[in-house]
């Protein structure tokens, strides 16, 4: 019997092929994305159930916890087999809910080495620059990514929260495999970036794919479509992303097995043309 997440189809990141509905491992940490979760065993169970449901693309970052998300992924899934683990570096943490860009090449290299150690691998499947640090020459940051790729410490590199112009500038320095931007059915400011990714065959990873729960409320604009299709608003939001482009890889995150199962079922939901038109009209493109 096909696994639920496999209905999303596949996408290749460097030499690895993954199913397009992934899992974002930010919310398995404590409040404010800081410290350990209240129930460590449950966090590990969520990760293992995700893989059982067919998820083979898991996104994390050194700053989630910090470091705790990576440690939980190692505890739950190592050795990873067919599972691709993507991580990020470039944000400093000083407390719950506090995030500060740091793109100094020596810092990014250090964080890469620490992620290699925590995840227990010789090369990171996908290493993403969490933010371009405005206080550091961006070509130095891109150059460090290129160096890590050349050295074999990472198999692919990506960027997060970038403009189309920044993506183009990075591609002058390093081969970019993915872009991770804030994007969902009502947040369309990265449409031009997604279009650039689609044209270049670059994976587009929308974070907050269901607006961190905002779209699941009773007043959500997608509620009527969800009701018509006997689905949840979260499932409709994820299905819309999967149908938006074949380069889109949504990474819904949750600390609940029930919500995880709901999210994975979205891969099996097909939105008919008339409902797609309703959803497309929710935000100006």
C-alpha positions in Angstrom: 0.0 0.0 0.0 1.5 3.4 -1.0 2.6 5.6 1.9 0.6 8.8 2.3 3.5 11.3 1.7 4.6 9.5 -1.5 1.5 10.8 -3.3 3.2 14.2 -3.4 5.6 13.2 -6.1 9.3 13.5 -6.1 12.1 16.1 -6.6 15.8 15.7 -6.8 18.2 17.7 -4.6 21.7 17.1 -6.0 22.1 13.3 -6.2 19.2 12.5 -3.8 15.6 12.2 -4.7 12.9 13.0 -2.1 9.1 13.0 -1.9 7.9 16.6 -2.1 6.0 16.7 1.2 8.6 16.9 3.9 8.7 17.7 7.6 10.0 20.8 9.3 11.7 19.9 12.6 11.5 23.4 14.3 8.6 22.7 16.6 10.0 19.6 18.3 12.0 21.9 20.6 10.8 23.9 23.6 8.8 27.2 23.8 10.3 30.0 21.7 12.2 27.3 19.8 14.5 27.2 22.8 15.5 24.2 25.0 14.2 20.7 25.2 10.6 19.8 24.4 8.4 18.9 27.4 8.2 15.3 26.1 11.4 14.2 24.5 10.1 10.7 23.8 7.1 12.1 22.0 9.3 14.3 19.8 11.3 11.2 18.8 8.0 9.4 18.1 6.8 12.2 15.8 10.0 12.0 13.7 9.8 8.2 13.4 6.1 8.3 12.5 6.9 10.9 9.8 9.2 8.4 8.1 6.7 5.6 8.5 4.2 7.8 6.6 6.6 8.2 3.7 8.4 11.5 4.6 12.0 11.3 3.5 12.9 15.0 3.6 13.4 16.6 7.0 14.4 20.2 7.4 16.1 21.5 10.6 18.7 24.1 11.6 21.5 24.5 14.1 19.5 27.3 15.7 16.5 25.2 16.6 16.9 24.7 20.3 19.7 25.6 19.5 21.2 22.3 18.4 18.4 20.3 20.1 16.4 19.6 16.9 19.5 18.1 15.2 20.2 16.0 18.3 16.6 14.6 18.4 16.8 13.8 14.7 20.0 11.8 15.3 18.4 10.0 18.3 15.3 9.1 16.3 16.6 8.3 12.8 20.3 7.7 12.6 21.4 6.0 10.4 19.2 7.8 8.0 19.0 5.4 5.0 16.8 7.1 2.3 15.9 10.1 4.5 17.5 13.4 3.5 18.2 15.7 6.4 18.6 19.4 5.5 20.0 21.8 8.0 20.8 25.5 8.2 23.3 27.9 9.8 23.5 31.7 9.9 21.3 32.7 12.9 22.6 33.3 16.4 20.3 32.6 19.4 20.5 34.5 22.7 17.2 33.3 24.2 13.7 32.2 23.4 12.3 33.8 20.3 15.5 35.8 19.6 17.3 35.4 16.3 20.3 37.4 14.9 22.0 36.9 11.6 25.7 35.9 11.6 27.2 35.1 8.3 30.9 35.4 9.0 32.6 32.6 7.0 34.5 31.2 10.0 31.2 31.0 12.0 29.4 29.3 9.1 32.2 26.8 8.8 32.2 26.1 12.5 28.4 25.5 12.5 28.7 23.1 9.5 31.3 21.1 11.5 29.1 21.0 14.5 26.1 19.9 12.5 28.1 17.1 10.9 29.0 16.0 14.4 25.5 16.2 15.9 23.8 14.5 12.9 26.5 11.9 12.8 27.3 12.2 9.1 30.4 12.8 6.9 28.6 15.2 4.6 25.4 17.2 5.1 22.7 16.4 2.5 21.7 20.0 2.2 23.3 23.0 4.0 21.4 26.2 3.8 22.3 29.8 4.7 19.6 30.7 7.1 19.9 34.4 6.4 22.2 36.6 4.4 24.0 38.7 7.1 23.8 42.3 6.0 26.9 43.1 8.0 29.1 40.7 6.0 29.9 40.8 2.2 27.4 38.5 0.7 29.9 37.0 -1.7 32.0 35.9 1.2 29.0 34.0 2.6 28.2 32.5 -0.8 31.9 31.7 -1.2 32.0 29.8 2.0 29.1 27.7 0.8 31.0 27.0 -2.4 34.1 26.0 -0.5 32.1 23.5 1.7 30.6 22.0 -1.5 34.0 21.7 -3.1 35.5 20.1 0.0 32.7 17.5 0.1 31.4 18.6 3.5 28.0 19.3 2.0 26.3 17.6 -1.0 24.1 20.6 -1.8 23.6 24.2 -0.7 20.6 26.4 -0.3 19.5 29.8 0.7 16.7 31.1 3.0 14.6 34.2 2.8 16.2 35.7 -0.3 15.0 37.9 -3.1 15.2 36.9 -6.8 18.2 39.4 -7.2 20.0 37.8 -4.2 19.4 34.3 -5.7 20.8 35.4 -9.0 23.9 36.9 -7.2 24.5 33.7 -5.3 24.3 31.6 -8.4 27.2 33.6 -9.8 29.3 32.1 -6.9 27.8 28.7 -6.0 25.4 26.2 -7.4 22.2 26.7 -5.5 20.0 23.6 -5.1 17.1 25.1 -3.0 15.5 28.3 -1.7 13.5 28.4 1.5 11.2 31.4 1.8 8.0 32.4 3.7 5.2 31.4 1.4 1.7 30.0 1.6 -1.7 30.3 0.0 -2.2 33.9 1.4 1.5 34.9 1.7 2.6 35.4 -2.0 5.4 37.9 -1.8 7.9 35.3 -2.9 6.0 34.5 -6.1 8.7 36.0 -8.2 11.4 33.9 -6.4 9.3 30.8 -6.9 9.0 31.5 -10.6 12.8 32.0 -10.8 13.3 28.7 -9.0 10.9 26.9 -11.3 12.7 28.3 -14.4 16.1 27.1 -13.1 14.9 23.8 -11.6 15.7 24.9 -8.1 13.7 23.4 -5.2 11.5 25.9 -3.4 10.8 25.1 0.2 8.0 27.2 1.7 8.3 27.7 5.4 5.1 28.4 7.4 3.3 26.6 4.6 0.0 26.8 6.6 1.0 30.1 8.3 1.8 28.3 11.6 -1.8 27.4 12.2 -3.3 30.7 11.1 -5.0 29.2 8.1 -6.6 26.4 10.2 -8.9 28.8 12.2 -12.7 28.9 11.6 -12.4 32.2 9.9 -9.7 31.2 7.5 -10.3 32.0 3.8 -9.7 28.4 2.8 -12.4 27.0 5.2 -15.1 27.0 2.5 -12.9 25.1 0.1 -11.9 22.6 2.8 -15.6 22.1 3.7 -16.5 21.5 0.1 -13.8 18.9 -0.3 -14.3 17.2 3.1 -10.8 18.2 4.1 -9.1 20.4 6.7 -7.9 23.9 5.9 -4.3 22.7 6.6 -4.7 20.0 4.1 -6.1 22.4 1.5 -3.2 24.8 2.1 -0.6 22.1 1.6 -2.4 20.6 -1.4 -2.4 24.1 -3.0 1.3 24.4 -2.5 2.0 21.0 -4.1 -0.1 21.9 -7.1 1.4 25.4 -7.4 4.6 24.0 -8.9 6.5 20.8 -9.2 9.6 22.4 -7.6 7.7 23.2 -4.3 8.6 21.1 -1.3 6.4 22.0 1.7 7.7 21.2 5.2 4.8 21.5 7.6 6.0 21.1 11.2 4.2 19.8 14.3 4.9 18.2 17.6 1.7 16.1 17.3 1.3 12.7 15.6 -2.4 13.5 14.9 -1.5 16.7 13.1 1.4 14.9 11.3 -1.0 12.3 9.9 -3.4 15.0 8.8 -0.5 16.9 7.0 0.7 13.8 5.3 -2.8 13.0 4.0 -2.7 16.3 2.2 -0.4 14.7 -0.4 -3.4 12.6 -1.5 -5.8 15.6 -1.9 -6.4 16.8 -5.4 -7.8 20.3 -5.8 -10.2 20.6 -8.8 -9.8 23.6 -11.1 -12.7 25.6 -9.8 -11.3 25.3 -6.2 -7.8 26.2 -7.4 -9.2 29.4 -8.9 -10.8 30.3 -5.5 -7.5 29.8 -3.7 -5.5 31.5 -6.3 -7.7 34.6 -5.9 -6.9 34.9 -2.1 -3.9 37.0 -2.7 -2.7 39.2 -5.6 0.2 37.7 -7.4 
